[in-house]
Structure formats: C-alpha cells, structure tokens
Amino acid sequence: MSSVKLRGVRKAYGAHEVIKGVDLDVPSKQFVVFVGPSGCGKSTLLRMIAGLEHITAGDLEIGGERMNDVDPSKRGIAMVFQTYALYPHMTVRENMGFALRFAGVAKDQIARQVGDAARVLALEPLLDRYPKQLSGGQRQRVAIGRAIVRNPQVFLFDEPLSNLDAELRVHMRIEIARLHKELQTTIIYVTHDQVEAMTLADTIVVLRDGIIEQVGSPLDLYDDPANQFVAGFIGSPKMNFLAGTIVEKAANGVTVELTNHKGTRLTLPVSGGAMGEAVALGVRAEHFGEPGAGDSDISLRVDVAEHLGSTSYVYANAGGEALVIEREESRHEIGVDQISVSIAAAQAYLFDSAGKRIR
C-alpha cells in the first residue's frame, strides 16, 4: 500500500493560513501533480506530506497509517528537490548511496541498489564522476537515483525541472514518465508549469490560495473545467475570455451578447444564469473557426502572429480583450492587420461574474 490521504489538512504560520482545509486521496501507483500559481500552497502541501512542515490541523495517512507525528525518515517517502542538493565532494556513486550508508545498510547491498538505480537512469558511465563534472540533466538524474535506492512507498518531486533549459525539461519529462511506468510507484509532483502537469499526470490537483479548485485527469480538466480559474490555467495557450451579458433565456439555452462585439449573440445550451447577468464566454484557441463556419462571427485586430510550422498562433485584440487564435499554417498565410473568426456555441463555455461555470 502506497496510498496517501489528506483529511482536513491545514497549515498556518501564526495568524496567516496557507493551506485552508485540504481533503485528497492519492491512490497507490498514481502519478498525481499539484499545480497552481506561485504562492498557492502546493510546495507547502508537499513538504507537509514529507514531514518537513508541521501539520497545523487535520490528518495525513501514508499506506493506511497516520503520519502526522512520524519522523520524515520513517514515512517511507523520498523527495527530489528543485536544487538537486548533491554533495560536491562525493562521486555520483557516493551521493546515491549516502542515505543507505547513513542508515547502516551493508556495503554489498548498497552497491547492488545503487547499481540497479544507475541502470534504470542510464547513470552507469557516470558513477565515478563528481557533480561539477555533470550537466544539469545528469545532476537531476542523480538526485532521482538517490531517491530510488531507498525503495520508498512514495516519491515526492518539488519542481524538479525548473532549473533546466527548455530542451532538457522536455527530455526529463519523458524520463520521469518512463520511470513511473517502470517502477510502478506512487508519485506526487509539484509544478507551476501546466504543460508538465498535462503531460505527466494521471491526476491533476489544481490549487489556488490554499484550497483545491478541481481534481481530475488532464483531459477532464481541459474539457470540463469547474470554473474560470481552472479553464484559464489548464491548457496552452490558455482559454480566451470574452465579456458578455445574458439577454435571453429559453428552453434551448441562454443567449449571450458580447460586450465588445455589439450585435454579436450566441445561444449556449446551458440552463443556468439570469437575465441581465454579466458573464464571461470562454473559447479555446483551437475552437475559433472559419468565418461562417460557426454560430457567430467576430472581427479582430491582429497584433502578432507566431509561425510554428504546421500551426500558427495569432495574437489579436478587440475592445481591449486579448485573444489567441490557433490556425493551421498550411491553410493560412497570416500577414494581415484584421481577421474574422467564428465561434461555435457548442464549443464555448460560460462563467458567471464570480468565475463559476454556468451549466
């Protein structure tokens, strides 16, 4: 059993509450990612699981046992930090085996476990090098290897890729995903990068201001966000939002008039909302269509176009609303100051003034 359960978990520093009552189940062998903006409490929550931060209130269970007051070394966890935290005077082999040596494990067993971890992470040629002789990606693999040799119930990763360049981050994402598949252990991973969250996670936990906004699979959160915050945070580029007002309610849905596109109306197949209510219409970049292909057309001023080969992103503006539109490069040569796009009501989302999804 390597499940993790949080029940009513809170963390306060004096009068300032950082974690405001978190309930969460992390099933055994799941890859769970905590994601959210800086200061949302995701690293604090991870450190509470690790035992590096005291739990102010609530309960933490690992493998079915309450761990609130258990020493970090006895929780069956291993943590990989953002900064590698390798000993510069030790070789890779010595760094990876240090915790086992400190725990009094026999030398031959240390050698065996270090060798097994080195094979998994392709570190065998580097075992006799020192950290200063390694690249950033190699150092991070050593830090992961140091965690693997302890054979933990749960791996905790605290923004492990944030110090790497873009190419290395992609490579290490693949390595970590492969590692999870091979080891079949529970991983809880913290990042502010929603692309990492989308590509690595079985389950994403979206945090804001010390509370959980939504929990679900990457595609569940992308396709069915609970509120405007999740809709705007999950996805790259993020969802576009256009201001509007509900001007009609009928059996087939509610009709919204867009504030900055006078006369443009869409009827969305939702039952909520009130007449005259200010709302936000959410549209993903890939859901803008050709003029006439959707339910309503809007005209936009083009600010910048990014050409990425098979795809272009057009950054446009209308009445102060910044929008991103995805276009297929093979069909469009973007070099104009003005474009028209269509919006399909069935692919749009509606949010009330508090950011809650209207369904």
LUMLOKOL-28372 format. One line per 2 residues: number of its first residue (from 1); their letters; for each residue x, y, z of C-alpha. Coordinates in Angstrom, 2 decimals, decimal comma, padded with zeros to 5 digits, always signed. Each point is the difference from the previous one (the first is absolute). Last residue first. Layout:
NUM> a> X:Y:Z; ...;
This chain:
359> ri> -024,10:+024,74:-016,96; +001,39:+003,33:+001,18;
357> rk> +003,57:-000,46:+001,20; +000,94:+002,10:+003,03;
355> ga> +002,24:+003,02:-000,57; -001,76:+002,30:+002,50;
353> sd> -001,48:+002,04:-002,88; -001,46:-003,15:-001,56;
351> fl> +001,82:-002,29:-002,41; -001,09:-001,38:-003,39;
349> ya> +001,90:-002,45:-002,18; +000,15:-000,20:-003,79;
347> qa> +000,23:-003,07:-002,24; -003,76:-000,41:-000,56;
345> aa> -000,34:+003,74:-000,65; +002,33:-000,18:-002,99;
343> is> +002,00:+003,22:-000,34; +001,06:+001,33:-003,39;
341> vs> +003,09:+001,94:-000,98; +000,66:+003,21:-001,88;
339> iq> +003,47:+001,43:-000,52; +001,58:+003,47:-000,06;
337> dv> +003,57:+001,23:-000,36; +001,07:-002,62:-002,52;
335> gi> +003,05:-002,20:-000,40; -001,27:-003,40:+001,02;
333> eh> +000,38:-002,41:-002,88; -002,68:-002,53:+000,76;
331> rs> -000,70:-003,54:-001,15; +003,35:-001,74:+000,63;
329> ee> +000,53:+002,11:+003,11; -003,06:-001,44:+001,74;
327> re> -001,36:+002,75:+002,24; -000,15:+000,31:+003,79;
325> iv> -001,53:+003,23:+001,29; +001,21:+001,83:+003,11;
323> la> -002,11:+002,86:+001,36; +000,73:+003,24:+001,86;
321> eg> -003,19:+001,88:+000,90; +000,51:+003,78:-000,09;
319> ga> -002,86:+000,62:-002,41; +001,19:-002,73:-002,33;
317> na> +003,56:-001,23:-000,05; +001,93:-002,72:-001,80;
315> yv> +002,90:-002,35:+000,59; +000,00:-002,48:-002,88;
313> ys> +001,60:-003,34:+000,73; +001,18:-001,89:-003,05;
311> ts> +000,14:-003,75:-000,59; +001,75:-002,45:-002,33;
309> gl> +003,24:+001,95:+000,20; -000,05:+002,05:+003,20;
307> he> -000,85:+003,46:-001,39; -000,81:+002,53:+002,72;
305> av> -002,31:+002,82:-001,07; -000,06:+003,32:+001,84;
303> dv> -002,52:+002,82:+000,56; -002,87:-001,02:-002,27;
301> rl> -003,16:+002,10:+000,39; -003,08:-002,19:+000,38;
299> si> -003,34:-000,43:-001,72; -002,67:-002,28:+001,49;
297> ds> -002,21:-002,64:-001,60; -002,91:-001,86:+001,57;
295> dg> -001,42:-003,55:-000,07; +003,01:-001,69:-001,58;
293> ag> +001,34:-000,63:-003,50; -000,92:+003,44:-001,37;
291> pe> +003,50:+001,40:+000,49; +002,41:-002,92:+000,50;
289> gf> +000,22:-001,41:+003,49; +001,13:+000,95:+003,51;
287> he> +000,07:-003,21:+002,02; +003,78:-000,48:-000,07;
285> ar> +000,64:+003,03:+002,22; -002,51:-001,17:+002,60;
283> vg> -003,11:+002,13:+000,49; -001,41:+001,21:+003,33;
281> la> -002,94:+002,43:+000,14; +000,07:+002,10:+003,17;
279> va> -003,23:+001,11:+001,63; -001,85:+003,10:+001,17;
277> eg> -003,58:-000,91:+000,97; -002,82:+001,86:-001,75;
275> ma> -002,32:-003,00:+000,11; +001,32:-002,66:+002,35;
273> gg> +002,40:-002,92:-000,43; -000,54:-003,73:-000,17;
271> sv> -001,64:-002,19:-002,65; +002,83:-000,47:-002,49;
269> pl> -000,08:-000,72:-003,75; +001,65:+003,30:-001,00;
267> tl> -001,77:+002,51:-002,24; +002,51:+002,40:-001,49;
265> rt> -000,39:+003,70:-000,76; +002,08:+002,58:-001,84;
263> gk> -001,92:+003,27:-000,22; +002,72:+001,97:+001,71;
261> hn> +003,35:-001,76:-000,01; +001,73:+001,34:+003,10;
259> tl> -002,78:-000,98:+002,42; -000,88:-003,33:-001,63;
257> ev> -003,72:-000,74:+000,13; -000,87:-003,30:+001,67;
255> tv> -003,06:-002,10:-000,70; -000,91:-002,69:+002,54;
253> gn> -001,11:-003,54:-000,77; -002,45:-002,00:-002,14;
251> aa> -002,95:+000,52:+002,34; +000,51:+003,75:-000,05;
249> ke> +001,93:+002,75:+001,74; +000,94:+003,30:-001,64;
247> vi> +002,45:+002,89:+000,43; +002,75:-001,63:+002,08;
245> tg> +002,88:+002,47:-000,09; +003,48:-000,34:-001,44;
243> al> +003,74:+000,31:+000,58; +002,25:-002,19:-002,14;
241> fn> +002,43:-002,47:+001,54; +002,70:-001,96:-001,83;
239> mk> +001,23:-003,29:+001,46; +003,72:-000,34:+000,68;
237> ps> +002,51:-000,75:-002,73; +000,81:-002,53:+001,27;
235> gi> -002,67:-001,67:+002,11; -000,93:-000,04:+003,67;
233> fg> +000,23:+003,41:+001,68; -002,79:+001,92:-001,72;
231> av> -002,59:-002,78:+000,27; +001,09:-000,74:+003,58;
229> fq> -000,49:+003,65:+000,99; -003,25:+000,33:-001,96;
227> na> -001,68:-002,83:+001,88; -000,69:-003,72:+000,05;
225> pd> +002,00:-000,73:-003,15; -001,45:-002,74:-002,23;
223> dy> +002,14:-000,54:-003,09; +003,41:+000,96:+001,38;
221> ld> -000,66:-001,21:+003,54; -001,36:-003,31:-001,24;
219> lp> +002,86:-000,25:-002,51; +002,66:+000,30:+002,72;
217> sg> -001,80:-002,46:+002,31; -001,84:+001,52:+002,92;
215> vq> +000,11:+002,15:+003,12; -001,35:+003,55:+000,18;
213> ei> +000,38:+003,27:+001,93; +001,90:-001,44:+002,95;
211> ig> +000,66:+002,60:+002,69; +003,11:+001,81:+001,23;
209> dr> -000,36:+003,14:-002,11; -000,43:-001,95:-003,23;
207> lv> +000,65:-003,69:-000,62; -000,71:-002,20:-003,01;
205> vi> +000,53:-003,71:+000,77; +000,78:-001,91:-003,19;
203> td> -000,45:-003,76:-000,33; +001,79:-002,51:-002,22;
201> al> +002,55:+002,73:-000,43; +003,06:+000,39:-002,21;
199> tm> -001,00:+001,86:-003,18; -002,72:+002,28:+001,38;
197> ae> +001,89:+000,87:+003,20; +003,22:+000,73:-001,82;
195> vq> -001,94:+002,28:-002,36; -001,67:+001,59:+003,07;
193> dh> +003,36:+001,29:+001,20; -000,30:+001,11:+003,64;
191> tv> +001,23:-003,43:+001,05; -000,29:-002,47:+002,86;
189> yi> +000,14:-003,77:-000,46; -001,50:-002,74:+002,13;
187> it> +001,16:-003,40:-001,23; -001,30:-003,40:+001,11;
185> tq> +001,98:-002,98:-001,29; -000,15:-002,12:-003,14;
183> le> +003,81:+000,05:-000,42; +000,04:-000,36:-003,79;
181> kh> -002,98:+002,19:-000,88; +001,08:+002,62:+002,52;
179> lr> +003,52:+000,02:-001,43; -001,27:+000,39:-003,54;
177> ai> -002,04:+003,06:+001,03; +003,06:+001,39:+001,82;
175> ei> +002,23:-000,54:-003,05; -002,53:+001,58:-002,39;
173> rm> -000,28:+003,06:+002,22; +003,81:+000,03:+000,21;
171> hv> +000,34:+000,32:-003,78; -002,57:+002,80:-000,22;
169> rl> +001,66:+001,85:+002,87; +003,39:-000,49:-001,64;
167> ea> -001,16:+001,75:-003,16; -001,49:+002,94:+001,92;
165> dl> +002,99:+000,63:+002,27; +000,12:-001,54:+003,46;
163> ns> -000,39:+001,72:+003,37; -003,81:-000,48:+000,08;
161> lp> +000,22:-003,73:-000,60; -000,28:-001,37:+003,56;
159> ed> -002,94:+002,20:+001,06; -000,29:-001,87:+003,33;
157> fl> -000,18:-003,75:-000,74; -001,28:-002,39:+002,68;
155> fv> +000,39:-003,75:-000,54; -002,17:-002,30:+002,12;
153> qp> +000,45:-003,48:+001,44; +003,77:+000,44:-000,10;
151> nr> +002,64:-002,39:-001,38; +002,85:+002,00:+001,56;
149> vi> +002,06:-000,50:-003,17; -002,62:+001,91:-002,01;
147> ar> +000,45:+003,30:+001,88; +003,76:+000,19:-000,64;
145> gi> -000,77:-000,93:-003,60; -002,31:+003,01:-000,31;
143> av> +002,78:+002,29:+001,24; +002,39:-001,72:-002,41;
141> rq> -002,45:+000,58:-002,85; -000,17:+003,67:+000,97;
139> rq> +003,76:+000,24:-000,13; +000,00:-001,58:-003,47;
137> gg> -002,55:+002,53:-001,24; +002,02:+002,91:+001,35;
135> sl> +003,18:-001,29:-001,62; +002,57:-001,92:+002,01;
133> qk> +003,69:+000,55:+000,82; -000,79:+002,32:+002,93;
131> py> -002,08:-002,81:+001,52; +003,04:-002,33:+000,25;
129> rd> +000,57:-002,93:-002,32; +000,48:-003,63:+001,04;
127> ll> -003,57:-001,13:-000,71; -000,26:+001,78:-003,35;
125> pe> +000,21:-002,94:-002,44; -002,70:-001,85:+002,01;
123> la> -002,46:+002,92:+000,05; -002,52:-001,32:-002,54;
121> lv> -002,88:+000,72:+002,44; -001,23:-003,59:+000,43;
119> ra> +003,57:-001,33:-000,12; +001,15:+002,47:+002,65;
117> ad> -002,88:-001,00:+002,26; +000,97:-003,67:-000,20;
115> gv> +003,68:+000,80:+000,62; -000,83:+002,15:+003,02;
113> qr> -002,14:-002,82:+001,41; +002,71:-002,63:-000,54;
111> ai> +002,82:+002,16:+001,35; -002,06:+000,89:+003,06;
109> qd> -000,78:-003,70:+000,56; +003,70:-000,86:-000,22;
107> ka> +000,88:+002,77:+002,45; -002,55:-001,05:+002,65;
105> vg> -002,65:+002,57:+000,91; +000,84:+002,09:+003,08;
103> af> -002,59:+002,76:-000,54; +002,76:+002,52:-000,83;
101> rl> +001,31:-002,43:-002,62; -003,47:-000,22:-001,52;
99> af> -000,39:+003,78:-000,01; +003,42:+000,42:-001,63;
97> gm> -000,41:-002,58:-002,77; -001,02:+002,34:-002,80;
95> ne> +002,47:+002,68:+000,99; +002,84:-002,53:+000,33;
93> rv> -000,61:-001,47:-003,46; -000,32:+003,47:-001,54;
91> tm> +003,30:+000,92:+001,60; +000,14:+001,98:+003,24;
89> hp> +001,67:+003,36:+000,67; -002,84:+001,99:-001,62;
87> yl> -002,75:-001,59:+002,16; -003,13:+000,16:-002,13;
85> ay> -002,95:+002,24:+000,95; -001,68:-000,33:-003,47;
83> tq> -001,37:+003,60:+000,27; -003,65:-000,69:-000,86;
81> fv> -000,21:-002,80:+002,56; -000,67:-003,72:-000,32;
79> ma> -001,67:-001,52:+003,05; -000,12:-003,59:+001,21;
77> ig> -002,87:-001,40:+002,07; -000,44:-003,00:+002,27;
75> rk> -001,09:+002,14:+002,93; +002,85:-001,03:+002,30;
73> sp> +002,63:+002,56:-001,05; -002,58:+002,79:+000,23;
71> dv> -000,60:-000,76:+003,73; -003,61:-000,99:+000,74;
69> dn> -002,18:+002,61:+001,71; -002,62:+000,53:-002,70;
67> mr> +000,55:-003,41:-001,62; -003,26:-001,90:+000,55;
65> eg> +000,37:-003,43:-001,62; -002,04:-001,27:-002,98;
63> gi> +002,96:-000,07:-002,39; +000,64:+003,67:+000,71;
61> el> -002,60:+001,85:+002,05; -000,06:+003,72:+000,79;
59> dg> -002,52:+001,48:+002,42; -001,44:+003,45:+000,70;
57> at> +001,40:+003,07:+001,75; +003,27:+001,97:+000,19;
55> ih> +002,00:-002,62:-001,90; +003,71:+000,60:+000,65;
53> el> +002,18:+000,57:-003,06; +002,90:-002,22:-001,10;
51> ga> -002,07:-003,13:+000,64; -000,03:-001,03:-003,67;
49> im> -003,79:+000,34:-000,20; +000,29:+003,46:+001,58;
47> rl> +002,75:+000,87:-002,48; -002,34:-000,88:-002,87;
45> lt> -002,74:+002,24:+001,40; +002,47:+002,87:+000,42;
43> sk> +001,15:-000,53:-003,60; -003,61:+000,27:-001,29;
41> gc> -001,00:+002,96:+002,19; -001,37:+002,40:-002,65;
39> gs> +002,99:+002,35:+000,32; +001,12:-000,30:-003,60;
37> pg> -002,85:-001,08:-002,26; -001,48:-003,51:+000,03;
35> vf> +000,84:-003,63:-000,52; +000,21:-003,04:+002,24;
33> vv> +000,65:-003,04:-002,20; -001,07:-003,55:+000,82;
31> fq> +001,65:-003,04:-001,60; -001,98:-002,92:+001,46;
29> ks> +001,63:-003,21:+001,27; -002,21:-000,14:+003,14;
27> pv> -002,92:+002,40:+000,00; +000,45:+003,65:+001,03;
25> dl> -003,10:+001,05:+001,96; -000,44:+003,70:+000,83;
23> dv> -001,69:+002,23:+002,56; +001,67:+003,39:+000,53;
21> gk> -001,08:+002,48:+002,67; +001,45:+003,45:-000,48;
19> iv> +003,70:-000,40:-000,75; +001,84:+003,32:+000,42;
17> eh> -001,75:+001,41:+003,06; +001,62:+003,17:+001,36;
15> ag> -000,78:+000,58:+003,69; +003,22:-001,68:+001,14;
13> ya> +001,33:-001,95:-002,94; -002,97:-002,21:-000,79;
11> kr> -000,32:-003,35:-001,71; -003,23:-001,95:-000,36;
9> vg> -000,87:-003,58:-000,95; -003,69:-000,90:+000,20;
7> rl> +000,76:-003,60:-000,95; +002,98:-000,81:-002,20;
5> kv> +000,48:-003,55:-001,25; +003,05:-001,54:-001,69;
3> ss> +000,03:-003,49:-001,51; +003,14:-002,13:-000,03;
1> m> -001,45:-003,36:+001,02;
